[in-house]
Amino acid sequence: MLKFTEEHEWLKIEGDVATVGITTHAAEQLGDLVFVELPEVGATFSKGGDAATVESVKAASDVYCPLDGEIVEINEAITSDPSLVNSDPQGAGWFFKLKLANAADADALLDEAAYKELVG
């Protein structure tokens, strides 16, 4: 199941774990990324918490935790090669995997059609 947030994160939900990254739209708006800071494995976040940071040639931006949960895996590849986020933001450029505190909370997020309407 693929879900989106109004803050331009995507979630691929499998059971109670969500793979999280930034959307293609967000990557395009940021421009070429030069730095990515990821959370520590084992860190817990509430929905809306600052989970990661990205810096591009244009600006720095926070990546928010889309739901309550615990970080169970991070994508080290994007810290050594931030351009992966630009080239494949909804694939190889994922940020972290989040063990959801309550998987049913994902029902309140946007589906792909609603997200596309949001970004027009």
NUZA-381634 format. One line per field, with one value per atom (N, C-alpha, C): x, y, z; residue number from 1; residue in three letters. Coordinates in steps of 0.2 Angstrom, whole numbers, plus 2048, in hexadecimal, padded with zeros to 3 digits. Layout:
REM residues N
x	[X/...]
y	[Y/...]
z	[Z/...]
kolza	[NUM/...]
drenro	[ALA/...]
//
This chain:
REM residues 120
x	[804/800/804/803/807/803/806/802/807/804/808/805/80A/808/808/805/805/80C/810/817/81C/819/81C/821/81F/822/81D/820/81D/81E/819/81A/818/81C/81A/819/813/811/811/815/814/814/80E/80C/80C/811/811/818/81B/821/820/822/821/828/829/82F/82D/832/830/835/833/837/834/837/834/832/82C/829/82D/82C/82F/82E/828/827/82B/82C/831/838/83A/841/842/83D/83E/83E/83A/83A/840/843/849/84F/84F/855/85A/860/866/867/867/868/870/873/87A/87B/876/877/870/871/86B/86D/869/86A/864/866/860/860/85A/85A/85D/85E/862/85D/85F/85B/859/853/850/84D/84E/84B/843/840/839/836/831/82F/827/825/81D/81C/816/814/816/819/81B/822/825/82B/831/836/83B/840/83F/842/849/849/84F/850/856/857/85A/858/85B/85E/863/866/867/865/866/86A/86C/86F/86A/864/85F/85D/85C/85A/85B/85A/85A/852/851/84A/849/844/843/83F/840/83C/838/831/82E/82C/82B/829/821/81F/818/813/815/811/815/812/815/819/81F/822/82A/82D/834/838/83E/842/845/844/847/84D/84D/852/853/859/85A/85E/85E/861/867/86D/873/876/873/875/874/86F/86D/871/875/879/880/882/888/887/881/87F/878/878/871/86D/871/86E/869/86A/865/85E/85D/856/854/858/856/854/858/858/852/851/84B/848/845/842/83D/839/834/836/83D/840/846/84C/853/854/851/852/84E/84B/847/84C/849/84C/84D/847/847/841/841/83C/839/833/830/82B/82C/828/822/81C/816/814/812/80F/808/805/7FE/7FD/7FD/7FD/7F6/7F1/7EB/7EB/7F0/7F0/7F2/7F5/7F6/7F0/7EA/7E4/7E2/7E5/7E3/7E8/7ED/7F2/7EE/7F2/7EF/7F1/7EC/7EE/7F1/7F3/7F7/7F3/7EC/7E8/7E7/7E6/7E6/7EC/7F2/7F8/7FA/7F8/7F9/7F4/7EE/7EA/7ED/7F0/7F3/7F9/7FD/803/801/7FB/7F9/7FD]
y	[7FA/800/806/80B/811/817/81B/820/826/82C/833/837/83C/841/848/84D/854/857/854/857/853/850/84D/847/843/83C/837/831/82B/826/821/81B/815/810/80A/805/803/800/7F8/7F5/7ED/7EB/7E8/7E6/7EC/7EC/7F2/7F6/7F5/7F9/7FD/803/808/80A/809/80C/813/818/81F/823/827/82B/832/836/83C/83B/83E/83D/840/83E/840/848/84A/851/855/852/856/856/850/850/855/856/85B/862/863/86A/86C/867/868/869/865/866/861/861/85C/85C/856/855/854/858/857/854/853/851/84E/848/845/843/844/842/83E/838/833/832/830/82E/828/827/821/81B/815/80F/80E/80D/80D/813/819/81F/81E/822/822/829/82A/830/830/836/837/83A/839/83C/843/845/84C/84E/849/84B/84B/84F/850/84A/845/83F/83F/843/844/84B/84C/853/851/856/855/85D/85D/863/863/868/868/86F/870/876/87C/87A/880/881/87C/87D/877/877/872/871/86A/869/863/863/85D/858/852/84C/84A/84A/849/842/83F/839/839/834/835/832/82D/82A/829/827/825/81E/81E/817/818/812/811/810/813/812/80B/806/800/7FF/803/803/809/80B/811/80F/814/812/816/813/816/818/815/817/81E/821/828/82D/82B/82F/830/82B/82B/82D/82D/82F/832/838/83B/83C/83B/83C/836/831/82B/82E/832/835/839/83C/840/83B/836/832/82D/82B/825/827/82C/82E/829/826/821/81A/819/812/812/812/811/817/81C/822/823/81D/81D/81F/821/824/81F/81D/818/814/80F/80A/80B/80C/80E/808/806/801/805/804/809/807/80C/80B/808/80B/809/809/803/803/806/806/808/810/813/81B/81D/818/819/81B/818/819/821/825/82C/830/82D/830/830/834/835/82F/82D/828/82C/828/82B/830/82F/834/83A/83A/840/844/840/844/847/844/847/84D/84D/853/858/857/85C/85F/85C/85F/862/860/862/861]
z	[800/800/800/7FB/7FB/7FD/802/805/805/805/805/80A/80C/810/80D/810/80D/80E/811/812/80D/808/803/804/809/80A/808/806/803/808/809/80D/809/809/806/80C/80E/814/812/816/816/81D/81F/826/82A/82F/834/833/82D/82C/825/826/820/81E/817/814/812/814/814/810/80B/808/806/802/7FF/7F8/7F6/7F0/7EA/7E4/7DE/7DE/7DF/7E0/7E4/7EA/7EF/7ED/7EA/7E7/7E2/7DD/7D8/7DB/7E0/7E3/7E6/7E9/7ED/7E8/7E3/7DE/7E1/7DE/7DF/7E7/7EA/7F1/7F2/7F7/7F8/7FF/803/80A/80C/810/813/81A/81F/826/828/82A/82C/833/836/83D/83F/845/848/848/846/847/84E/850/857/859/856/858/857/85B/85B/859/855/853/854/855/854/84D/84B/845/844/83F/83E/841/844/847/842/843/83E/83E/839/839/835/830/82C/829/826/823/81C/818/811/80F/80C/80A/802/7FF/7F8/7F6/7F0/7EE/7EF/7F0/7F1/7F8/7FC/803/807/80D/812/814/815/817/81B/820/824/821/822/820/826/826/82C/82D/833/834/833/82E/82C/831/835/83A/840/846/84C/84B/84D/84C/84E/84D/84E/848/847/842/842/83D/83E/838/833/82E/82B/829/825/81F/81A/813/813/815/816/80F/80A/803/801/804/802/806/80B/80F/80B/808/804/7FD/7FA/7F4/7F4/7F6/7F6/7F0/7EA/7E3/7E2/7E6/7E5/7E7/7EB/7ED/7E7/7E3/7DD/7D7/7D6/7D1/7D1/7D8/7D9/7E0/7E1/7E7/7EA/7E6/7E9/7E8/7E7/7E6/7EB/7E7/7EA/7EF/7EF/7F3/7F9/7FB/802/807/80D/813/818/81B/821/821/825/826/82D/82E/834/836/83C/83F/842/83F/841/848/84C/853/852/84C/84B/843/840/839/836/83A/838/837/83A/839/832/82E/827/823/825/821/821/825/825/820/81D/819/812/80D/806/802/7FE/7F9/7F3/7EE/7E8/7E4/7E3/7E0/7E4/7EA/7EE/7EE/7EF/7EF/7E8/7E3/7DC/7DB/7DE/7DE/7E2/7E8/7EC/7E9/7E5/7E2/7DB/7D8/7D2/7CC]
kolza	[1/1/1/2/2/2/3/3/3/4/4/4/5/5/5/6/6/6/7/7/7/8/8/8/9/9/9/10/10/10/11/11/11/12/12/12/13/13/13/14/14/14/15/15/15/16/16/16/17/17/17/18/18/18/19/19/19/20/20/20/21/21/21/22/22/22/23/23/23/24/24/24/25/25/25/26/26/26/27/27/27/28/28/28/29/29/29/30/30/30/31/31/31/32/32/32/33/33/33/34/34/34/35/35/35/36/36/36/37/37/37/38/38/38/39/39/39/40/40/40/41/41/41/42/42/42/43/43/43/44/44/44/45/45/45/46/46/46/47/47/47/48/48/48/49/49/49/50/50/50/51/51/51/52/52/52/53/53/53/54/54/54/55/55/55/56/56/56/57/57/57/58/58/58/59/59/59/60/60/60/61/61/61/62/62/62/63/63/63/64/64/64/65/65/65/66/66/66/67/67/67/68/68/68/69/69/69/70/70/70/71/71/71/72/72/72/73/73/73/74/74/74/75/75/75/76/76/76/77/77/77/78/78/78/79/79/79/80/80/80/81/81/81/82/82/82/83/83/83/84/84/84/85/85/85/86/86/86/87/87/87/88/88/88/89/89/89/90/90/90/91/91/91/92/92/92/93/93/93/94/94/94/95/95/95/96/96/96/97/97/97/98/98/98/99/99/99/100/100/100/101/101/101/102/102/102/103/103/103/104/104/104/105/105/105/106/106/106/107/107/107/108/108/108/109/109/109/110/110/110/111/111/111/112/112/112/113/113/113/114/114/114/115/115/115/116/116/116/117/117/117/118/118/118/119/119/119/120/120/120]
drenro	[MET/MET/MET/LEU/LEU/LEU/LYS/LYS/LYS/PHE/PHE/PHE/THR/THR/THR/GLU/GLU/GLU/GLU/GLU/GLU/HIS/HIS/HIS/GLU/GLU/GLU/TRP/TRP/TRP/LEU/LEU/LEU/LYS/LYS/LYS/ILE/ILE/ILE/GLU/GLU/GLU/GLY/GLY/GLY/ASP/ASP/ASP/VAL/VAL/VAL/ALA/ALA/ALA/THR/THR/THR/VAL/VAL/VAL/GLY/GLY/GLY/ILE/ILE/ILE/THR/THR/THR/THR/THR/THR/HIS/HIS/HIS/ALA/ALA/ALA/ALA/ALA/ALA/GLU/GLU/GLU/GLN/GLN/GLN/LEU/LEU/LEU/GLY/GLY/GLY/ASP/ASP/ASP/LEU/LEU/LEU/VAL/VAL/VAL/PHE/PHE/PHE/VAL/VAL/VAL/GLU/GLU/GLU/LEU/LEU/LEU/PRO/PRO/PRO/GLU/GLU/GLU/VAL/VAL/VAL/GLY/GLY/GLY/ALA/ALA/ALA/THR/THR/THR/PHE/PHE/PHE/SER/SER/SER/LYS/LYS/LYS/GLY/GLY/GLY/GLY/GLY/GLY/ASP/ASP/ASP/ALA/ALA/ALA/ALA/ALA/ALA/THR/THR/THR/VAL/VAL/VAL/GLU/GLU/GLU/SER/SER/SER/VAL/VAL/VAL/LYS/LYS/LYS/ALA/ALA/ALA/ALA/ALA/ALA/SER/SER/SER/ASP/ASP/ASP/VAL/VAL/VAL/TYR/TYR/TYR/CYS/CYS/CYS/PRO/PRO/PRO/LEU/LEU/LEU/ASP/ASP/ASP/GLY/GLY/GLY/GLU/GLU/GLU/ILE/ILE/ILE/VAL/VAL/VAL/GLU/GLU/GLU/ILE/ILE/ILE/ASN/ASN/ASN/GLU/GLU/GLU/ALA/ALA/ALA/ILE/ILE/ILE/THR/THR/THR/SER/SER/SER/ASP/ASP/ASP/PRO/PRO/PRO/SER/SER/SER/LEU/LEU/LEU/VAL/VAL/VAL/ASN/ASN/ASN/SER/SER/SER/ASP/ASP/ASP/PRO/PRO/PRO/GLN/GLN/GLN/GLY/GLY/GLY/ALA/ALA/ALA/GLY/GLY/GLY/TRP/TRP/TRP/PHE/PHE/PHE/PHE/PHE/PHE/LYS/LYS/LYS/LEU/LEU/LEU/LYS/LYS/LYS/LEU/LEU/LEU/ALA/ALA/ALA/ASN/ASN/ASN/ALA/ALA/ALA/ALA/ALA/ALA/ASP/ASP/ASP/ALA/ALA/ALA/ASP/ASP/ASP/ALA/ALA/ALA/LEU/LEU/LEU/LEU/LEU/LEU/ASP/ASP/ASP/GLU/GLU/GLU/ALA/ALA/ALA/ALA/ALA/ALA/TYR/TYR/TYR/LYS/LYS/LYS/GLU/GLU/GLU/LEU/LEU/LEU/VAL/VAL/VAL/GLY/GLY/GLY]
//
